[in-house]
Amino acid sequence: MTGEARQFLLTTGWLFLRHGQKLRAKRIFAALVEADARDGVAVAALAELMLDDGEPQGALELLRAADFPAELSHAEAVLETRALRMAGRTRESSARWRRYLETRKGVARQWIA
C-alpha cells in the first residue's frame, strides 16, 4: 500500500467516525491493521474502537504488536492502561501508567506514588 493510499484510508476512517459511522470506520482501520499490524496510527484508532466495544483483550494484542511513533507514546500508554484496566488487570494497568510517567518526567519528578 502506498503512503497516499494509507493516508486516504486513515482520513476516510476518521471522517466516518466523526459522522457516526463507527462500524465503517472500524472496518477501514481493521483493513489497515491487516495490511500492516505494526502501523501504530491505525492500531491506535482500531484499539480505541475495540475498547469502546468492550474488547480489551483484542485491543491489548494489537497494541503490543504495533510500533508507535514517538508522537503517539501518550496514546499508546493511555490505550494500554485502559485495556488492562478493562480486562481486570488493575495492577498491570497502574504499573503501565507509572512506566509511562517515568519516561516522561523521570523517577525523581514522578508525581504519582
N, C-alpha and C positions, 0 to 999 in steps of 0.2 A: 504494500500500500504506500502510495506517495505521501509526502508530508502535507500536500494540499488536500488530498482526499481525507486524510486523518483529521485535519483541521476542520474541513467541511462537516464531517460526521460529528465531531465534538460540538461544533456550533449548532448543528441541527438538533442533536440530543438536548442541548441546553435550551434551545427555543421550544422544543416540545415540552420540556419540563416546566418552563416558565408559563406556558399556556395550558397547563393542566393535563397534558397528555403523558402521564407518568409511565404507563406501560410501553408506549412507543419509545420514550427516552431510554427506558431500561433495556429494551431490545437493542437499541443502537449502541449503548455503552457495552452491553454484553458482546455484541459483534466485534467491537473494537478490542475488548479484552481477549476474545477468542483469537483475533489476529495477532495480538502481542500481549501476553499475560504479564509482561514486565512494565507496560505503559502505566506509570504512576498516575497520570492525569485521568485516564479512562477508568482505572481501577478505583480511584478515589470517588469518582462520580457513581460508579456502579455499587461500590460498597455503601455509600450513603443511601442509595435507594434500597439496597438489601436490608440495611438496618431499619429503615423506615417501614419495611415489610415484615420485620421481625425475624430476620435470617442472620443472626450474629455469627454462627459457625461458618457459613459460606463466605461472609464478609471477611472474617479472620483469615481464611485460607487465601483469599485473593490478596489481601493486604500484605501478607507475609511473603508472597511470591513476587511482588512488584518492586520496581526500582523507582523511588520517588526523587524528583529533582529537589535541590536544596530549598527552593522557594515553597515547596509543599510539605516540609518537615512538620510544621504545625498541624496541618490537615491529617497527615499520617498518624501523628500521635493522638489527636482527638478521636479519629475514627477507630483506631485500635483500642484505645481506652474505653470508648463506648461499647464496642463489640465485646470486649472482655467482660465488662460490667453486665451487659445484657445476657451474656452466656452464664452468668452467675459466678464468674471468676473474679471476685472483688479484690482479692489480694494482688493478683496479677495486674489488674486494672490500675490499682494505686501505684504499684511498682513501675508500671509502664509510664505513667504520668510523671512520677518522680525522675525517672531516667531522662525524660524529655526536658524537664525543668533544669536538671543538672547540665545538660548540653547547652542550654540557653543562657543560664545565669552562673553556672559553676556551683560547686558544693558550698562554698563559703557564702554565696549570696542567695542560696535557696531559701525561700520564704515559707515553704510548706514543710511541716515536720513529718 
